[in-house]
Amino acid sequence: MELKTDVLVLGGGISGLAAAGRLKAAGLRTAVLEKDPQTGGLSRTARAGNFSFDLGGHRLYFSKPGVRHWTEDLLKGGRLLRPRRSSAVFTGGRMLRYPPTFLNGLLYAAPLLLQGRRRKSPAGEAATLKDWLEKRLGAGVHDRYFRDYTRKVWGLGTEQLSPVWAERRIGGGFSVRALLLELFGGDLASKENVSRFLYPEKGIGELPDALRADAGENILTGARPLELLFKEGRPAGLIYSLGGTRRQVAFKALVSTIPLSSLLALLPALPGANPAALRYRSLVVLFAALRRKKPLPYHWVYFPDADAAFSRACELANWSPLMAPDGWLPLTFEFFCDEGDSLWNISTEDLALLAFSSPAMKRLAGEFEAGELAVERLPHAYPLLYCGGDAPLAAAKTALAAFPNLFTCGRTGGHAYMDTEECLLDSWAAADKVKDFIRGS
Ligand SMILES: Cc1cc2nc3c(=O)[nH]c(=O)nc-3n(C[C@H](O)[C@H](O)[C@H](O)COP(=O)(O)OP(=O)(O)OC[C@H]3O[C@@H](n4cnc5c(N)ncnc54)[C@H](O)[C@@H]3O)c2cc1C
């Protein structure tokens, strides 16, 4: 059976759905092909019994009022909560509010900052994440908060990672001075430290659900791309499998939001492009509902120390009361790993044991009795921005530019550390290029 469309979008996460919605609004025929049984990608809200949980806590923050208004409008059917952020770092047996209050900043962080300042910062441009962090925060803060945490999250040391991640996540202008100014000013305005965020009442999955409603009827879920077909040197069709049968879709333009390495695997070998050099970090999310003995006053807590196998825990009832019935402490634990390793393959029960036996657990939940458990696995959670990874990424993008009707966008498709707002902007920009291409062809 052959489907004909103007634009085929690969991937049904927020980027693919946002691009499809923009193209459909411009009068183009679109189809979205998603390998999973459901859309949403990394921004999905999963269910476990009477509980809902995000695949890692997702807060919405918009630096551009236009994108915020657009999103509020899109989600207008549901309630958009605006919680005041409460988060912490658990380290050395102590819970430290993060971003620090002025008082605990002085008590816990200041000695580390001063110690770090006395050590010599590396000269010149930061070549590694370690250099970047030591320059801005000092070696003491790097050693205490980032050294083991980075290894846990990324599987690599700070000396092996590119500073690009920190530039995006923490911000190029970040410094101890900037943080102190924000604290004194009483308003944590930088994107990472913003004091209030937006959150859909039924979980982040409301966002892709709303995007999907605008993305047209041709949303093919559980569909696996098998082979791209070419006409005059350009991709013009795709053979895919759906429900055990081979099907075909013909298109004028192709938008890809799937991992760049998966896209390259569908194309003939391109000079200079090496899919194996485009690496990702995977994530296993454990959901655990605990009989509440003790409330936890945080949305999320980071665990930088090596003695906790997880890097962050979220208390979902604080994000929205609709995430769990009363009387429970609903938590997610984020375990970063590589697809196929022992953590990736661990059973739900063993993962729960690993979480519950952590010394941090006592502080997190006190005495507890476990209820519902569930696990979700994300193979491409983070694009891995390692030192030396810029060149293969640039080579892949240059090679893809040989196809004028092929566009990539989003976090996973662009292999870039993007948040929701950046994905929306990037997908709309890609959709505008597709419109120009189709009108000009
Ligand atoms: C733990 C975690 C916490 C986060 N927290 C926040 C936050 O607080 N705030 C925020 O703004 N952002 C946050 N993000 C980032 C946010 O999730 C992403 O920016 C966004 O969801 C990326 O959407 P995307 O569509 O670009 O990629 P994805 O969601 O990865 O979508 C790609 C889609 O392609 C599909 N796919 C993959 N391979 C194929 C294939 N071969 N064929 C067909 N389909 C395929 C996937 O199943 C997926 O649905 C977080 C991310 C993570 C991992």
Ligand as a Chemical Component Dictionary entry (heavy atoms), coordinates in Angstrom:
data_LIG
# 
_chem_comp.id                   LIG 
_chem_comp.type                 NON-POLYMER 
_chem_comp.pdbx_formal_charge   0 
_chem_comp.three_letter_code    LIG 
# 
loop_
_chem_comp_atom.comp_id 
_chem_comp_atom.atom_id 
_chem_comp_atom.alt_atom_id 
_chem_comp_atom.type_symbol 
_chem_comp_atom.charge 
_chem_comp_atom.model_Cartn_x 
_chem_comp_atom.model_Cartn_y 
_chem_comp_atom.model_Cartn_z 
_chem_comp_atom.pdbx_ordinal 
LIG C1  C1  C 0 15.822 13.208 31.527 1  
LIG C2  C2  C 0 15.442 14.394 30.674 2  
LIG C3  C3  C 0 14.941 15.530 31.286 3  
LIG C4  C4  C 0 14.593 16.637 30.523 4  
LIG N1  N1  N 0 14.093 17.729 31.150 5  
LIG C5  C5  C 0 13.697 18.787 30.418 6  
LIG C6  C6  C 0 13.124 19.923 31.064 7  
LIG O1  O1  O 0 13.016 19.968 32.289 8  
LIG N2  N2  N 0 12.716 20.961 30.286 9  
LIG C7  C7  C 0 12.845 20.948 28.916 10 
LIG O2  O2  O 0 12.437 21.916 28.263 11 
LIG N3  N3  N 0 13.421 19.891 28.282 12 
LIG C8  C8  C 0 13.847 18.827 29.004 13 
LIG N4  N4  N 0 14.386 17.735 28.368 14 
LIG C9  C9  C 0 14.596 17.797 26.923 15 
LIG C10 C10 C 0 13.338 17.400 26.130 16 
LIG O3  O3  O 0 12.898 16.131 26.530 17 
LIG C11 C11 C 0 13.743 17.355 24.661 18 
LIG O4  O4  O 0 14.250 18.594 24.257 19 
LIG C12 C12 C 0 12.606 16.978 23.719 20 
LIG O5  O5  O 0 11.709 16.025 24.251 21 
LIG C13 C13 C 0 13.247 16.442 22.442 22 
LIG O6  O6  O 0 12.256 16.193 21.485 23 
LIG P1  P1  P 0 12.666 15.667 20.042 24 
LIG O7  O7  O 0 11.409 15.446 19.311 25 
LIG O8  O8  O 0 13.687 16.572 19.436 26 
LIG O9  O9  O 0 13.426 14.284 20.295 27 
LIG P2  P2  P 0 12.818 12.917 20.809 28 
LIG O10 O10 O 0 11.878 13.145 21.905 29 
LIG O11 O11 O 0 13.992 12.021 21.049 30 
LIG O12 O12 O 0 11.996 12.379 19.562 31 
LIG C14 C14 C 0 12.538 11.559 18.562 32 
LIG C15 C15 C 0 11.475 10.531 18.207 33 
LIG O13 O13 O 0 11.979 9.720  17.155 34 
LIG C16 C16 C 0 11.625 8.367  17.419 35 
LIG N5  N5  N 0 12.568 7.528  16.698 36 
LIG C17 C17 C 0 13.837 7.202  17.030 37 
LIG N6  N6  N 0 14.381 6.415  16.107 38 
LIG C18 C18 C 0 13.434 6.232  15.151 39 
LIG C19 C19 C 0 13.415 5.531  13.911 40 
LIG N7  N7  N 0 14.459 4.840  13.462 41 
LIG N8  N8  N 0 12.277 5.572  13.180 42 
LIG C20 C20 C 0 11.171 6.269  13.603 43 
LIG N9  N9  N 0 11.151 6.949  14.780 44 
LIG C21 C21 C 0 12.278 6.940  15.523 45 
LIG C22 C22 C 0 11.712 8.253  18.926 46 
LIG O14 O14 O 0 10.991 7.145  19.398 47 
LIG C23 C23 C 0 11.141 9.599  19.374 48 
LIG O15 O15 O 0 9.753  9.543  19.544 49 
LIG C24 C24 C 0 14.776 16.613 29.111 50 
LIG C25 C25 C 0 15.282 15.465 28.500 51 
LIG C26 C26 C 0 15.612 14.366 29.253 52 
LIG C27 C27 C 0 16.156 13.127 28.593 53 
# 
loop_
_chem_comp_bond.comp_id 
_chem_comp_bond.atom_id_1 
_chem_comp_bond.atom_id_2 
_chem_comp_bond.value_order 
_chem_comp_bond.pdbx_ordinal 
LIG C1  C2  SING 1  
LIG C2  C3  SING 2  
LIG C2  C26 DOUB 3  
LIG C3  C4  DOUB 4  
LIG C4  N1  SING 5  
LIG C4  C24 SING 6  
LIG N1  C5  DOUB 7  
LIG C5  C6  SING 8  
LIG C5  C8  SING 9  
LIG C6  O1  DOUB 10 
LIG C6  N2  SING 11 
LIG N2  C7  SING 12 
LIG C7  O2  DOUB 13 
LIG C7  N3  SING 14 
LIG N3  C8  DOUB 15 
LIG C8  N4  SING 16 
LIG N4  C9  SING 17 
LIG N4  C24 SING 18 
LIG C9  C10 SING 19 
LIG C10 O3  SING 20 
LIG C10 C11 SING 21 
LIG C11 O4  SING 22 
LIG C11 C12 SING 23 
LIG C12 O5  SING 24 
LIG C12 C13 SING 25 
LIG C13 O6  SING 26 
LIG O6  P1  SING 27 
LIG P1  O7  DOUB 28 
LIG P1  O8  SING 29 
LIG P1  O9  SING 30 
LIG O9  P2  SING 31 
LIG P2  O10 DOUB 32 
LIG P2  O11 SING 33 
LIG P2  O12 SING 34 
LIG O12 C14 SING 35 
LIG C14 C15 SING 36 
LIG C15 O13 SING 37 
LIG C15 C23 SING 38 
LIG O13 C16 SING 39 
LIG C16 N5  SING 40 
LIG C16 C22 SING 41 
LIG N5  C17 SING 42 
LIG N5  C21 SING 43 
LIG C17 N6  DOUB 44 
LIG N6  C18 SING 45 
LIG C18 C19 SING 46 
LIG C18 C21 DOUB 47 
LIG C19 N7  SING 48 
LIG C19 N8  DOUB 49 
LIG N8  C20 SING 50 
LIG C20 N9  DOUB 51 
LIG N9  C21 SING 52 
LIG C22 O14 SING 53 
LIG C22 C23 SING 54 
LIG C23 O15 SING 55 
LIG C24 C25 DOUB 56 
LIG C25 C26 SING 57 
LIG C26 C27 SING 58 
# 
